[in-house]
Amino acid sequence: MLTLAQAAARLGLSPSTLLTQVQRGRMKARKVGPLWTVTEREVERYRRESLGRRHATSSPSVRSATDH
């Protein structure tokens, strides 16, 4: 089990961004006392399904002023 902060660090996101994803139902997490926890398996699933898709579709072509 990882805390939400640990999971966020592994994903390169801020803890607040990851908490928003939990609240929107995009990542499964559980609150244990004051801490949110998430499994390593869920972190990897989120990385594949959410971050992988974003990286795959966010590669804009770069053009310079001389490309016509």
PyMOL CGO cylinders between C-alpha atoms (Angstrom):
from pymol import cmd
from pymol.cgo import CYLINDER

trace = [
    CYLINDER, 0.00, 0.00, 0.00, 1.10, 3.53, -0.78, 0.3, 1, 1, 1, 1, 1, 1,
    CYLINDER, 1.10, 3.53, -0.78, -0.11, 6.83, 0.55, 0.3, 1, 1, 1, 1, 1, 1,
    CYLINDER, -0.11, 6.83, 0.55, -1.63, 9.16, -1.99, 0.3, 1, 1, 1, 1, 1, 1,
    CYLINDER, -1.63, 9.16, -1.99, 1.48, 11.36, -1.71, 0.3, 1, 1, 1, 1, 1, 1,
    CYLINDER, 1.48, 11.36, -1.71, 3.74, 8.38, -2.50, 0.3, 1, 1, 1, 1, 1, 1,
    CYLINDER, 3.74, 8.38, -2.50, 1.54, 7.38, -5.43, 0.3, 1, 1, 1, 1, 1, 1,
    CYLINDER, 1.54, 7.38, -5.43, 1.54, 10.94, -6.74, 0.3, 1, 1, 1, 1, 1, 1,
    CYLINDER, 1.54, 10.94, -6.74, 5.34, 11.05, -6.58, 0.3, 1, 1, 1, 1, 1, 1,
    CYLINDER, 5.34, 11.05, -6.58, 5.58, 7.81, -8.59, 0.3, 1, 1, 1, 1, 1, 1,
    CYLINDER, 5.58, 7.81, -8.59, 3.22, 9.22, -11.20, 0.3, 1, 1, 1, 1, 1, 1,
    CYLINDER, 3.22, 9.22, -11.20, 4.85, 12.64, -11.38, 0.3, 1, 1, 1, 1, 1, 1,
    CYLINDER, 4.85, 12.64, -11.38, 1.66, 14.36, -10.19, 0.3, 1, 1, 1, 1, 1, 1,
    CYLINDER, 1.66, 14.36, -10.19, 0.87, 16.53, -7.21, 0.3, 1, 1, 1, 1, 1, 1,
    CYLINDER, 0.87, 16.53, -7.21, -1.01, 14.91, -4.33, 0.3, 1, 1, 1, 1, 1, 1,
    CYLINDER, -1.01, 14.91, -4.33, -3.88, 17.36, -4.82, 0.3, 1, 1, 1, 1, 1, 1,
    CYLINDER, -3.88, 17.36, -4.82, -4.20, 16.41, -8.49, 0.3, 1, 1, 1, 1, 1, 1,
    CYLINDER, -4.20, 16.41, -8.49, -4.29, 12.74, -7.59, 0.3, 1, 1, 1, 1, 1, 1,
    CYLINDER, -4.29, 12.74, -7.59, -6.88, 13.37, -4.87, 0.3, 1, 1, 1, 1, 1, 1,
    CYLINDER, -6.88, 13.37, -4.87, -9.05, 15.07, -7.49, 0.3, 1, 1, 1, 1, 1, 1,
    CYLINDER, -9.05, 15.07, -7.49, -8.74, 11.95, -9.66, 0.3, 1, 1, 1, 1, 1, 1,
    CYLINDER, -8.74, 11.95, -9.66, -9.83, 9.81, -6.69, 0.3, 1, 1, 1, 1, 1, 1,
    CYLINDER, -9.83, 9.81, -6.69, -12.81, 12.08, -6.03, 0.3, 1, 1, 1, 1, 1, 1,
    CYLINDER, -12.81, 12.08, -6.03, -13.83, 11.87, -9.70, 0.3, 1, 1, 1, 1, 1, 1,
    CYLINDER, -13.83, 11.87, -9.70, -13.65, 8.08, -9.58, 0.3, 1, 1, 1, 1, 1, 1,
    CYLINDER, -13.65, 8.08, -9.58, -10.70, 7.78, -11.94, 0.3, 1, 1, 1, 1, 1, 1,
    CYLINDER, -10.70, 7.78, -11.94, -8.50, 6.10, -9.34, 0.3, 1, 1, 1, 1, 1, 1,
    CYLINDER, -8.50, 6.10, -9.34, -9.51, 3.72, -6.58, 0.3, 1, 1, 1, 1, 1, 1,
    CYLINDER, -9.51, 3.72, -6.58, -8.25, 4.67, -3.13, 0.3, 1, 1, 1, 1, 1, 1,
    CYLINDER, -8.25, 4.67, -3.13, -9.24, 4.05, 0.44, 0.3, 1, 1, 1, 1, 1, 1,
    CYLINDER, -9.24, 4.05, 0.44, -9.13, 6.38, 3.41, 0.3, 1, 1, 1, 1, 1, 1,
    CYLINDER, -9.13, 6.38, 3.41, -7.42, 4.86, 6.43, 0.3, 1, 1, 1, 1, 1, 1,
    CYLINDER, -7.42, 4.86, 6.43, -7.63, 7.29, 9.32, 0.3, 1, 1, 1, 1, 1, 1,
    CYLINDER, -7.63, 7.29, 9.32, -6.41, 10.64, 8.00, 0.3, 1, 1, 1, 1, 1, 1,
    CYLINDER, -6.41, 10.64, 8.00, -4.53, 9.12, 5.03, 0.3, 1, 1, 1, 1, 1, 1,
    CYLINDER, -4.53, 9.12, 5.03, -5.68, 8.06, 1.61, 0.3, 1, 1, 1, 1, 1, 1,
    CYLINDER, -5.68, 8.06, 1.61, -4.05, 4.81, 0.49, 0.3, 1, 1, 1, 1, 1, 1,
    CYLINDER, -4.05, 4.81, 0.49, -3.81, 3.15, -2.89, 0.3, 1, 1, 1, 1, 1, 1,
    CYLINDER, -3.81, 3.15, -2.89, -2.38, -0.16, -4.06, 0.3, 1, 1, 1, 1, 1, 1,
    CYLINDER, -2.38, -0.16, -4.06, 0.67, -0.35, -6.28, 0.3, 1, 1, 1, 1, 1, 1,
    CYLINDER, 0.67, -0.35, -6.28, -1.43, -2.28, -8.77, 0.3, 1, 1, 1, 1, 1, 1,
    CYLINDER, -1.43, -2.28, -8.77, -3.92, 0.61, -8.96, 0.3, 1, 1, 1, 1, 1, 1,
    CYLINDER, -3.92, 0.61, -8.96, -1.08, 3.10, -9.48, 0.3, 1, 1, 1, 1, 1, 1,
    CYLINDER, -1.08, 3.10, -9.48, 0.18, 1.03, -12.42, 0.3, 1, 1, 1, 1, 1, 1,
    CYLINDER, 0.18, 1.03, -12.42, -3.34, 0.69, -13.86, 0.3, 1, 1, 1, 1, 1, 1,
    CYLINDER, -3.34, 0.69, -13.86, -3.82, 4.44, -13.62, 0.3, 1, 1, 1, 1, 1, 1,
    CYLINDER, -3.82, 4.44, -13.62, -0.42, 5.04, -15.26, 0.3, 1, 1, 1, 1, 1, 1,
    CYLINDER, -0.42, 5.04, -15.26, -1.30, 2.76, -18.21, 0.3, 1, 1, 1, 1, 1, 1,
    CYLINDER, -1.30, 2.76, -18.21, -4.88, 3.91, -18.72, 0.3, 1, 1, 1, 1, 1, 1,
    CYLINDER, -4.88, 3.91, -18.72, -4.69, 7.61, -17.92, 0.3, 1, 1, 1, 1, 1, 1,
    CYLINDER, -4.69, 7.61, -17.92, -1.15, 8.83, -18.29, 0.3, 1, 1, 1, 1, 1, 1,
    CYLINDER, -1.15, 8.83, -18.29, -0.26, 6.50, -21.16, 0.3, 1, 1, 1, 1, 1, 1,
    CYLINDER, -0.26, 6.50, -21.16, -3.20, 7.76, -23.19, 0.3, 1, 1, 1, 1, 1, 1,
    CYLINDER, -3.20, 7.76, -23.19, -2.29, 11.39, -22.50, 0.3, 1, 1, 1, 1, 1, 1,
    CYLINDER, -2.29, 11.39, -22.50, 1.33, 10.89, -23.54, 0.3, 1, 1, 1, 1, 1, 1,
    CYLINDER, 1.33, 10.89, -23.54, 0.33, 8.96, -26.65, 0.3, 1, 1, 1, 1, 1, 1,
    CYLINDER, 0.33, 8.96, -26.65, -1.99, 11.70, -27.87, 0.3, 1, 1, 1, 1, 1, 1,
    CYLINDER, -1.99, 11.70, -27.87, -0.08, 14.76, -26.75, 0.3, 1, 1, 1, 1, 1, 1,
    CYLINDER, -0.08, 14.76, -26.75, 2.78, 14.73, -29.20, 0.3, 1, 1, 1, 1, 1, 1,
    CYLINDER, 2.78, 14.73, -29.20, 2.12, 17.76, -31.39, 0.3, 1, 1, 1, 1, 1, 1,
    CYLINDER, 2.12, 17.76, -31.39, 4.22, 18.20, -34.46, 0.3, 1, 1, 1, 1, 1, 1,
    CYLINDER, 4.22, 18.20, -34.46, 6.84, 20.88, -34.14, 0.3, 1, 1, 1, 1, 1, 1,
    CYLINDER, 6.84, 20.88, -34.14, 7.17, 23.26, -37.05, 0.3, 1, 1, 1, 1, 1, 1,
    CYLINDER, 7.17, 23.26, -37.05, 9.70, 25.99, -37.52, 0.3, 1, 1, 1, 1, 1, 1,
    CYLINDER, 9.70, 25.99, -37.52, 9.24, 29.22, -39.46, 0.3, 1, 1, 1, 1, 1, 1,
    CYLINDER, 9.24, 29.22, -39.46, 11.14, 27.65, -42.38, 0.3, 1, 1, 1, 1, 1, 1,
    CYLINDER, 11.14, 27.65, -42.38, 8.76, 24.66, -42.70, 0.3, 1, 1, 1, 1, 1, 1,
    CYLINDER, 8.76, 24.66, -42.70, 6.35, 25.50, -45.52, 0.3, 1, 1, 1, 1, 1, 1,
]
cmd.load_cgo(trace, "trace")
